[in-house]
Amino acid sequence: MTEENAVLFKCNGKIFEGWLSVSVSRSLRAVSGSFDLEYIDQWDTQEERFQIKNGVSCVLMCGDDVLITGYVDKVSFKFEATKRTLRVSGRDKTADLVDSSCEDSAKSFKGVSLLSMAKKLAGPFSVGVVSKSPKANTIIEKASTQVGATIWETIDKLARYQGVLAYPDGQGNLIFSDVENTLSFSFSEGQNILSLDYEVDDSQKYQTYKVAITVGDPNSKHRVEVLELKDQSVKRPRIKEVVVNKSGTRADAQARAEWERMAAQARALKMTITVYSWKNGQASLYNINSLAKITAPSAGLDGVYLVESVQYKLDGNSMTCELTLVLKEAYSPEATSDYSA
């Protein structure tokens, strides 16, 4: 393992390396990254790493690249006659947003943006909030939290309402961003793809999407209209009905129907590839919310896909990266402006 790819774990003012097994996961579907480390020795040294305790702050790195900035959640220790084993696992600082409920003073917001609301909620946990999307600055007249909702559930619901992605940057911050539109990586069968698992599942696709919407002023006489949209790729008479719980126009219903069809088509595809190394040829980490070109003739694949999740793995001296990819339309904002907390 080269120095620029060495896995370093920093805590208690010390740096520990030489881990035999490492797994680090990050995903657009999880606001907190996680890690698992394992170390084994033969009782021939009193390693300080065996003094790592639960709850301590830590930073996990690959060379100079930061993967996780957070806390140790769990430590397990096992010894036998010939060896002893240490396992350490934890999550990003953003995990506290997932686990914690909102304070009573943060139950209701008026005239705020997603960015300012998230900063207020995340502030007590020393979690920074960074916006790469102008939509995160749009003012929302009123938003409130559900009883029992966690901080992350509140932020996530508002982010989806604004059509913004929310994910960790590995440095203890929460990022608001649009879906990436610049190609970052290329993978080709027979070159830099170690393995590929590809599946298309049409079980959630429908031939007809029917969207019912109330047209007119809800305080006066109004009517319900139903708009239909077809998916020609589905040959059986499968129907999905959607009711929009707000007044709107036929154009609103059309947009919602098109979103339902597009989302179903995008979510039908599931692909996972495994590649050597955690970094590309330019020494950049493979990362979530990146676009990758996939060329795999035997699977009929030749297109650009969005990296939804990454799992960095170290087993002995072997470093691999597992990437889950989807069509970028799977993360297009829902065609509705309803926000009910």
N, C-alpha and C positions, 0 to 999 in steps of 0.2 A: 504494500500500500504506500503510495507516494505521500510526501508531506502535505501537499495541497488537498489530499483526500483523506487525511487522518481524521478520525472521529474523536473529538475532544469534549469532555464533560466537565464543566466548571461549577463548583459549589464549595462553600466553606472557605473561599479564598484560595482554593487549590484547583489544579487542572489534572484530570484523570484520563488516561488513554489506555490502549491495549485491550479494549473490550473484545470478547470473542463473538458476541452476537448482538446485533443492533437492529431495531425496527422503528422507523419514524413514519407516522401517517399524517397527511394533511388533505383536506377535502373542501370543496365548495359547499358541501352539505353539512359540514361540521365547523362551527366557529372556533373550535379549539383543536389544535394539533396535539398528538400524543406520541410518547416514546416508550420503548422497553429496551433495557440494557442487561447484558449478562456477562459475568466474569467468573472464571474458575482458576484456582491455584492448588498447588500440592502441599500446602502447609510450609512452604519453604521461605515465606516472607510474611511479615505482619503488615499487610497492605492497609494504608490509611483509608482506602475506599470502603473498607468494611465498617467504617464509622459513619457513613452517610446516613442521615436520619430523615424521617418523614417530615414534610412541611418546609424543608429548606428551599430557598430560591436557587435556581440553577439555569445554566445556559448550555445547550447542546449545539455543537458546531461540526461542520465538515470543512476542515481547513480554515479559511477565513469566512466561510459562509455560515450565518446563523440559521439553525433549523427550528429550534424551540427556545423560548425564553419564558420560564414559568416556575413550577414548583414540583418537588418530589411528592407523589401521592402514596406510593407503596414501596416498601422495602421487604424483601424476603431473603432469608439466609438458611443455608443447609450445609451440614458438614457430615462427612463420612470418614472412614479410616484413611483413605488415600487422597482425599480432596475436599475442598469446600467451595460452595457456589453462592454467588451474590446476584440477586436480581433487583433492579431498580426501575420503576416506571413512574410516569408523571404526565403533565399536560401543560399547555400554554397558560399564561396568565389569564387569558380570556375564558378559561374554564370557570372562573368565579362568576362570570356573567351567566353561564349555563346553570350553575347550581343555586344561585342566590335569588331570593324574591326582592321585589322593589320595596324601598322604604315608603312609609305612608306619605311622606312629603313629595314623593315622585310618582303619585298615582294619576295625575292629570296634567296635561300640557295644552297651552293655548298659544296660537300664533308662533309656533316654533318650527325649525327645520329638523329633518332627520339627524343631521350632523350635530346640532346643538343639543337635541334631546339625548342622543347617544353619549355625548361628552358628559352630560350631567349624570347619567345613570352609571357610566363606567368610571367616572372620576374617583370615587372612594376606593377603587381597587387598583389604582395606578395603571389603568389600561388606557393607552393613548388611542385616539380615534382620528383616522386620516381619510380624507375624501379625495378620490380621483375622478369623481363624477359630479357634474353640476346639479344633477337631479337631487343629490343629497342636501342641497342648500335651498330647495324649494320650500316655501312656508306652507305649513299645514295648519288650518284654522283651529282644529281641536282634535286631540287624541287622548285616549285614556287607556289604562291597563285593566286587564281582567283580574278579578280576585284570585289570588294564588298563582298568578303568572310570574315566571321568572324574568329577570332582566333581559336575558337573551330572547325569550319568546316575545317580549314587547318590542325590542329593537328589530327582530327578524320580521315580524308582521308589518311594521311600518316600512321597512326596507323593501319588502315585496310590493307593498302598495305604491312605493315610489319607483319601482322597477329597477332597483339597485342591488348588485351583488354585495354580500357582506362575508368577509373571511379573514383569517389571521395572517399576518405577514411573517410570523416566526420570531419577531423581535418584541413581542408583548403588546402589539397594537392590533386594533380592529380596522380593517380597510373597507371603505365603500368604493365600489368601482362599477363601471359598465363592463359588459362582456368584451373581452379582448378582440381586436379586429386585425392585428398584425401577426403574420406568420413568425413563429419562434423556432420550431424544430422540424426536421424531416426524418422519417423512418422508412426504411425499405426492406422488403422481404429478401433474405439472402445476404443482407449487408449488416445492418445494425439492429435487427429485431431478433431477439433470442427466442421468444415465443409469442404467439398471438391467440387470443380466445375471442371469437366473434359470434354474436347471436342477434337475430332479429325476431322479436316477439310481437305478433300482430293481435294478441288477445285483447288489448285495450284500444284497438282501432275500430271505427264505426263507418258504415256506409253513408249514414245520414246524421247530421247534427242539427237539432232543432232548438232554437233559442227563443224563449218567450220573454217579451219585454213590455212594460207599460209605457204607452206613448201618450204624451200630453201632460198637463199640469195635474199633479196628484190632488190638488185642492179643488179641482173642478172636474167636469166630466172627462173621463179618459177611457182608453180601450187597451186591450192586450193584443199584441200582434206577435205572430210566430214566424221567424225566418228560418229557412232550411238551406243547408249547404251540404254538398256531396263530396265524398272521397272516392274517386273512381278506382282506386287501387283495391278497395274492398268489394268483393263480388256478392256477398250475402247481405240480406236486408237487415243489417244491424243498425239500431237507432239509439242515439243518446240525446236525451232532453235536458236542457239547461234553463233554469229560471233566473233571470236577473232581478235581484231584489231592490230595484230603484227605477225611477222613471228615466227614459232615454229616447233615443231615436232609432229608426231602422238601421242607420249607419252604425250605431253603437252595437246593435244586435249582430250586424254583419261582421264587425271587428271581433266580437266575442266568439262567433262561430268559426271564423278563420283561425283564431288563436287556439281553440279547442282542437281543430283538425291538425294544425301545425305541431302543437305540443304532443299529440298522440303519435304522430309520425316520428317526431324526434325521439321520444322516449322509447319507441319500439326497438331502437338500436342500442346494443350494449357491447362494448369492446374493451378488452384489457390486453396490453402488450407489456412484455418484460424486455428490458434492454440492459446491456452491460454498463456499469458505472452509474453514478448519481448525477453526472454532469455531461453536457454535450461537448462537441469538439472545441467550442470557444470557452470551455471551463466554466460554463454557467449551469447552475442547478436546473434540472427539469422541475417546473413549478406549475401549480394550479392556475387556472384562468390564463392559459397559454394556448395558442393555436398550433397544431402539429399536422404536417402533411404525412399521410399514410399511403404507402404504395405496397400492396400485397396482392399480386395477380391471382394466386391460388384461392384467395377468399373473395375475389371480385372487388377489391377495395382500391380506390384511387381518388382520394379526396382530402379535405381539410376538416379536422375535428377539434373540439375543445377538450382540454385536459381538465377533467372534473376532480380527480383525486390522484395523489401520488403516495407511494409507499417505498421509502428507502430502506434497503435491507443489506446487512452485513452478516456473513456467515463465515467465520474464520478470516481468510484474506479475500473472499469473493464479495464484491460489491455489485448489487443489481438494483434496478429501479422498476417498480411496477406502476404503470400508468393506466387509469381508467379514462376512456375517451367517449364523448357523446357528440351528437350534432349540436352546434352552438344554439340552434333554435330551442333546445330544451330549456335554456335559461332566458328566453325572451320574456319580457314582463307580460303578465296577464292583462288581457284587454278589458279591464274594469277598473274603476276608480273608487270602488266600495272600500271603506276602511271601518271595520267594526272590531274594536279592541276586545 
